[in-house]
C-alpha cells in the first residue's frame, strides 16, 4: 500500500457488534460466549489452551458444511449477566475466565480471560464487563 494522495472513506463502524464467520457444524446459541480456537472461526466458549475470547452471540447460528459458510453477529463490548459458581462480593473487580459458553470463574486451567466482574447479582450470578477482553 502507498500513502494517501487524496481523501479516503474508511468505512468506519462502531464495533459494538461485529459479524464473525462460524466453524463448520458448530452450534451456537443466542447469548453464548464465543471463542476462536486458533482457526479464525467462532465456536462456543470452552476453556482451552491458546483460545481467544470473541464476545457474546447476538443470535443463534449453526455452521455450514465448510468453515465460514455462516456468520454470527457478536457483541464485542458491554456488560452481561452470567452464571458463576459461588459468586461473592470479593469477586468484584476480578478478572473472570471462561469455563464454558455460559459460565465463568476467577480461575481456569487455560486462563481464557473474558472480562471483569462489575457487580454481584446473587450467589450464582455476576455482571461481566467484556470491554478490552475481546479480540
C-alpha positions in Angstrom: 0.0 0.0 0.0 1.0 3.6 -0.6 0.4 6.8 1.4 -2.8 8.6 0.6 -2.7 11.3 -2.1 -6.5 12.1 -1.9 -9.4 11.7 0.5 -10.3 8.2 1.5 -13.5 6.7 3.0 -12.5 4.5 5.9 -16.0 2.7 6.1 -15.9 3.1 9.9 -18.3 1.2 12.1 -18.7 1.4 15.9 -17.6 -2.1 16.6 -20.1 -3.0 19.3 -21.5 -5.7 17.1 -19.3 -7.5 14.5 -20.1 -10.4 12.2 -17.7 -13.4 12.7 -17.5 -16.5 10.5 -18.6 -19.7 12.2 -16.6 -23.0 12.3 -18.2 -25.8 10.2 -21.0 -27.6 12.1 -20.6 -25.5 15.3 -23.9 -25.0 17.1 -24.0 -21.5 18.7 -26.9 -20.4 20.9 -28.0 -16.8 21.3 -26.2 -15.4 24.4 -23.3 -17.9 24.2 -19.8 -16.8 24.9 -17.7 -17.5 21.9 -14.0 -18.3 21.3 -11.6 -18.7 18.4 -9.7 -22.0 18.9 -6.9 -20.8 16.6 -8.8 -21.4 13.4 -10.1 -17.9 12.9 -13.7 -19.1 13.3 -16.3 -18.7 16.1 -17.2 -21.6 18.3 -19.0 -22.0 21.6 -16.8 -20.9 24.5 -14.7 -23.5 26.3 -11.5 -23.4 28.4 -8.8 -24.4 26.0 -5.1 -23.7 25.6 -4.5 -20.7 23.3 -8.2 -20.0 22.8 -9.2 -16.4 22.4 -12.5 -14.8 23.7 -14.5 -13.3 20.9 -17.6 -12.0 22.7 -21.3 -12.9 23.2 -23.5 -14.2 20.4 -26.3 -11.8 19.4 -28.2 -14.6 17.7 -28.1 -18.4 17.2 -26.2 -19.9 14.4 -25.1 -23.3 13.1 -22.0 -23.6 11.0 -22.4 -24.9 7.5 -20.6 -27.8 5.8 -17.4 -25.7 5.4 -15.7 -23.3 7.8 -17.1 -19.8 7.2 -20.2 -20.7 5.3 -22.2 -19.0 8.0 -21.6 -15.8 10.1 -22.9 -14.9 13.5 -23.2 -11.4 15.0 -21.1 -10.9 18.1 -21.2 -8.3 20.9 -17.7 -7.1 21.4 -18.4 -4.6 24.2 -20.9 -4.3 27.1 -21.9 -5.8 30.4 -23.6 -9.2 30.6 -25.2 -11.2 33.4 -23.5 -14.6 33.6 -23.5 -17.6 35.9 -20.6 -18.0 38.3 -20.5 -20.7 40.9 -20.2 -19.3 44.4 -20.3 -15.6 43.4 -19.2 -13.4 46.3 -18.5 -9.7 47.0 -14.8 -10.5 46.8 -15.3 -11.2 43.0 -15.9 -7.5 42.4 -13.2 -6.1 40.0 -11.6 -9.5 39.5 -10.8 -10.8 36.0 -13.1 -13.7 35.0 -12.2 -16.7 32.9 -14.4 -18.9 30.6 -15.5 -22.2 31.9 -17.9 -22.9 29.1 -20.2 -21.0 26.8 -22.4 -19.9 29.7 -20.3 -19.7 32.9 -17.2 -18.0 34.2 -14.8 -18.3 37.2 -12.0 -16.5 38.9 -9.6 -19.2 37.6 -9.5 -21.9 35.0 -7.0 -24.4 33.6 -6.1 -22.4 30.5 -7.0 -18.8 31.6 -9.1 -17.7 28.7 -9.9 -14.2 30.1 -13.4 -12.8 29.2 -14.0 -9.8 31.3 -14.1 -8.1 34.7 -16.8 -8.6 37.4 -18.5 -5.3 37.9 -21.4 -6.4 40.1 -22.7 -9.4 42.1 -26.3 -10.2 41.3 -26.7 -13.2 43.7 -24.7 -16.1 45.0 -24.6 -17.7 41.5 -24.6 -14.8 39.1 -22.4 -11.8 38.3 -22.3 -8.9 35.8 -19.4 -9.2 33.5 -17.9 -6.2 31.6 -16.2 -7.5 28.4 -14.7 -4.3 27.0 -11.0 -4.7 26.3 -11.2 -8.5 26.5 -12.5 -9.4 23.1 -10.3 -9.9 20.0 
